[in-house]
Amino acid sequence: MYFTGVIIAILAFLTIGLFHPIVIKTEYYTGVRYWWAFVVAGIACIIAALFIKDTIISSVLGIIGASFLWSVQELFEQRKRVKKGWFPMNPKRKDEYKE
């Protein structure tokens, strides 16, 4: 039996699940100020995945890279969710949410 696909699926599920709280915490503590760091990390992971021969490691790096890139959009969406009151606002950054 070959478990490569199942392993990649489980790691994809765990990676996506891990990035959900990362986005929430990043927006809470820093806002959207570091969106560029997610872009850099995402591109770096995807480029690294291109040069790794091992299927599982390359796939996981690609998934992590895509998750970093998707998180850029989610940071801005999280900010909107905070403005709507769906998530707690950081009281130290109240001025950033005023329009």
C-alpha positions in Angstrom: 0.0 0.0 0.0 1.1 3.6 -0.7 0.4 6.1 2.0 1.9 9.2 0.3 -1.5 10.7 -0.7 -3.0 10.1 2.7 0.0 11.6 4.5 -0.1 14.7 2.2 -3.8 15.1 2.8 -3.4 14.8 6.6 -0.6 17.3 6.6 -2.6 19.7 4.4 -5.5 19.5 6.8 -3.2 20.2 9.8 -1.5 23.1 8.0 -4.7 24.8 7.1 -6.0 24.2 10.6 -2.8 25.8 12.0 -2.9 28.9 9.9 -6.4 29.8 11.1 -5.3 30.8 14.6 -2.0 32.3 13.2 -4.1 34.7 11.1 -6.3 35.6 14.1 -3.4 36.1 16.5 -1.4 38.1 13.9 -4.3 40.4 13.2 -5.0 40.8 16.9 -1.4 41.7 17.9 -0.1 43.5 14.8 -3.0 44.2 12.5 -2.4 43.8 8.8 1.0 45.6 9.0 3.0 42.5 8.3 1.1 41.1 5.3 4.3 41.3 3.3 6.0 38.8 5.6 3.3 36.3 4.7 4.0 36.9 1.0 7.8 36.5 1.4 7.4 33.3 3.4 4.9 31.9 0.9 7.0 32.6 -2.1 10.1 31.2 -0.3 8.3 28.0 0.6 7.0 27.5 -2.9 10.4 28.1 -4.5 12.0 25.7 -2.0 9.3 23.1 -2.9 10.5 23.3 -6.5 14.0 22.2 -5.6 13.2 19.3 -3.2 13.0 15.8 -4.7 11.1 14.1 -1.8 7.4 14.1 -2.7 6.0 14.5 0.8 8.4 17.3 1.8 8.0 19.2 -1.4 4.2 18.9 -1.2 4.1 20.1 2.4 6.3 23.1 1.5 4.0 23.9 -1.4 0.9 23.6 0.9 2.6 25.8 3.5 3.6 28.3 0.9 0.0 28.4 -0.5 -1.3 28.8 3.1 1.0 31.7 3.7 -0.2 33.4 0.5 -3.8 32.7 1.3 -3.3 34.2 4.7 -2.6 37.6 3.2 -6.2 37.9 2.1 -7.4 36.3 5.3 -5.5 39.0 7.4 -7.5 41.7 5.7 -10.7 39.7 6.0 -10.0 39.1 9.7 -9.7 42.9 10.1 -13.2 43.2 8.6 -14.5 40.5 10.9 -13.1 42.4 13.9 -14.8 45.6 12.7 -18.1 43.8 12.5 -17.6 42.6 16.1 -17.3 38.9 15.2 -13.8 38.7 16.8 -12.3 40.7 19.8 -10.5 43.9 19.0 -7.1 44.6 20.6 -7.8 47.5 22.9 -4.2 48.8 22.4 -5.0 49.3 18.6 -8.5 50.8 18.7 -7.5 53.7 16.6 -6.6 51.5 13.7 -10.2 50.3 13.3 -11.7 53.8 13.0 -12.8 55.0 9.6 
